[in-house]
Amino acid sequence: MAFSVSTKDTTALSDVELAEMADLCADREPSFDIGFLSKQRDEWVLVTQARENDKLRGYAFCTLERIGGTPSLLVGVMLVDRNAKSDQTLKVILHDQFRRALLAFPDEDVLLGSRLLSADGYRAFNGLEDIVPRLGYRPTGEDRAWGRRLAKRFGSEKAIDDKTFIMSVGATPVGGLDYVASKGAIPEGAASFFENLDAASGQRLVVFGWAMAEALASGKLFK
């Protein structure tokens, strides 16, 4: 069965599409219901939808912007249907978003930032450089500053512990990247960052990494 992917302005999202998106996790956490998704339509600029023979398999709310002059792809909410093709769904969504990042920021490195619910989400950073946090690496002051900048963009700079990169938000649901790998290994050490994280209560791990200009230009990221 063939996958198709499209990205458009969030303002073009219909209520019917929002209901279809909400149905993907109607019976499970993180409970991104139509009310929550309606707010994301207002908060983010672009929405990517992945379909398999016209059936929605995943979506992502994102924006391409400069943070302090740095080209950035920020994924506020992403949800991937939990089935045997979840890996493929993740890939086609990210490939389309990086394609758009190349168009928006030609010949520049682009920072990808998101909030993860589980270690599986680290797969969204495959092929990127200088991922923070990562196993065996002690974040610098600039890394911690980036964590605070992203937390601010995700709702509250004060909500993040800039040593662990865990962001704690009281009210739920909370946005982030909801994805469970269908096969293959999770990046080494990724699970250790979630040992003291309670996703059900609204905690998220803020993660970022760099898509280098050469990798973007090659078009091979997540192809």
C-alpha positions in Angstrom: 0.0 0.0 0.0 1.3 3.4 -1.0 2.0 6.3 1.4 1.3 9.9 0.5 2.3 13.0 2.5 1.2 16.6 2.3 2.0 19.7 4.3 -0.2 22.8 4.4 -1.0 25.8 6.5 -2.7 24.9 9.7 -5.4 27.5 8.9 -6.5 25.2 6.1 -7.3 22.4 8.4 -11.0 21.5 8.5 -12.9 20.3 11.5 -13.4 17.0 9.7 -9.6 16.6 9.5 -9.2 17.5 13.1 -11.7 14.8 14.1 -9.9 12.3 11.9 -6.6 13.2 13.7 -8.2 12.9 17.1 -9.4 9.4 16.3 -5.9 8.1 16.0 -5.5 8.2 19.8 -9.2 8.3 20.9 -8.7 5.2 23.0 -5.3 5.7 24.5 -2.8 8.2 25.8 -1.7 11.0 25.0 -5.4 11.7 24.3 -4.9 14.5 21.7 -8.6 15.2 21.4 -10.3 17.6 18.9 -10.3 20.5 21.5 -6.5 20.1 22.0 -5.9 19.8 18.3 -7.9 22.9 17.6 -5.6 24.9 19.8 -2.6 23.5 18.0 -4.1 24.7 14.7 -3.9 28.2 16.2 -0.4 27.8 17.7 1.6 26.3 14.8 2.0 27.3 11.2 2.2 24.1 9.3 0.6 20.6 9.5 1.9 17.5 7.8 -0.3 14.5 7.2 0.7 11.0 6.2 -1.8 8.7 4.6 -1.8 5.1 3.5 -4.3 4.6 0.7 -6.2 7.7 2.0 -6.2 6.5 5.6 -4.6 8.9 8.0 -1.6 7.2 9.7 0.2 10.2 11.3 0.4 14.0 11.5 2.6 16.7 12.8 2.2 20.4 13.7 5.4 22.3 13.1 6.9 25.7 12.2 9.9 26.8 10.3 11.4 29.9 12.0 14.6 31.5 13.2 15.3 31.5 16.8 17.9 34.2 17.6 18.8 34.0 13.9 19.2 30.2 13.9 17.1 28.3 11.3 14.9 25.9 13.2 12.3 23.3 12.5 10.1 23.0 15.6 7.8 20.0 15.9 5.2 21.0 18.5 3.0 17.9 18.2 3.5 14.7 16.2 1.4 11.5 16.5 2.1 8.3 14.6 -0.4 5.5 14.4 0.8 2.5 16.4 1.0 -0.3 13.8 3.5 -2.3 11.8 4.3 0.6 9.5 4.9 3.3 12.2 8.6 3.6 11.2 7.6 4.3 7.6 5.1 6.9 8.7 7.6 8.7 10.8 10.1 8.8 7.9 7.7 10.2 5.3 6.6 12.9 7.7 10.1 14.0 8.6 11.3 13.7 5.0 8.7 16.2 3.9 9.4 18.6 6.7 13.2 18.5 6.0 12.4 19.1 2.3 10.6 22.2 3.3 13.4 23.3 5.7 15.8 23.1 2.8 13.5 25.4 0.7 13.2 27.8 3.6 16.8 27.8 4.6 19.0 26.9 1.6 22.7 26.2 2.4 22.2 26.5 6.1 22.3 24.0 9.0 18.8 23.6 10.6 18.0 22.8 14.2 15.3 20.2 14.8 13.7 20.6 18.2 10.8 18.7 19.8 9.5 17.2 23.1 9.6 13.4 23.4 7.3 11.1 25.4 9.5 8.1 25.1 12.9 6.8 24.0 11.4 5.7 20.7 11.2 9.4 19.7 15.0 9.6 19.4 14.5 7.9 16.0 13.3 11.2 14.8 16.9 12.5 15.2 18.6 9.7 13.2 21.1 11.2 10.8 21.4 14.5 12.7 24.5 15.9 14.4 25.2 17.1 18.0 22.0 15.7 19.5 21.3 17.0 23.0 20.9 15.2 25.4 22.8 12.1 24.3 24.6 9.3 26.1 28.1 10.2 27.5 27.8 13.9 26.7 27.8 16.7 29.2 25.7 19.6 27.9 27.4 22.9 27.7 26.0 26.2 28.9 24.9 27.0 25.3 23.2 23.6 25.1 21.3 24.4 28.3 20.4 27.8 26.9 19.0 26.1 23.8 16.9 23.9 26.1 15.4 27.0 27.7 14.8 28.7 24.4 12.9 25.7 23.1 10.9 25.3 26.3 9.9 28.9 26.0 8.7 28.2 22.5 6.9 25.2 23.7 5.0 27.1 26.3 7.2 27.9 29.4 10.9 28.5 29.9 10.4 28.0 33.6 9.0 24.5 33.1 12.3 23.0 32.1 15.1 21.6 34.2 18.1 22.7 32.1 20.3 20.0 33.5 18.0 17.0 32.7 16.1 18.7 29.8 12.9 17.4 31.4 10.0 19.8 30.9 7.1 19.5 33.4 3.7 20.9 32.7 0.8 20.4 35.1 -2.2 20.5 32.8 -2.8 17.7 30.3 -2.8 16.9 27.5 0.7 18.2 26.6 2.1 18.2 23.1 5.1 16.3 22.0 6.2 13.5 19.7 4.1 10.3 20.2 5.7 7.4 18.3 6.3 3.8 19.1 8.8 2.0 16.9 7.5 -1.1 15.0 10.9 -2.7 14.7 14.6 -2.1 15.1 16.8 -0.7 17.9 16.4 2.5 19.8 19.5 4.7 19.8 22.0 3.6 22.5 21.4 5.1 25.9 18.1 6.9 24.9 16.1 5.0 27.5 18.2 6.3 30.3 16.8 9.8 29.8 13.3 8.6 30.6 14.0 6.6 33.7 12.6 9.5 35.9 10.1 10.9 33.4 6.4 10.6 33.9 4.8 11.2 30.5 1.3 10.5 31.8 1.6 13.5 34.1 2.7 15.8 31.4 6.5 15.5 31.6 8.4 15.7 28.3 12.1 15.5 27.3 13.2 18.4 25.2 15.6 17.2 22.5 17.3 18.9 19.7 19.9 18.2 17.0 21.3 19.6 13.8 20.4 18.7 10.2 23.6 19.8 8.4 23.2 21.7 5.1 24.9 19.0 3.2 22.5 16.3 4.5 19.5 18.5 3.7 20.8 19.2 0.2 21.3 15.5 -0.5 17.7 14.8 0.2 18.6 11.6 1.9 17.4 12.5 5.4 14.6 9.9 6.3 14.2 8.9 2.6 
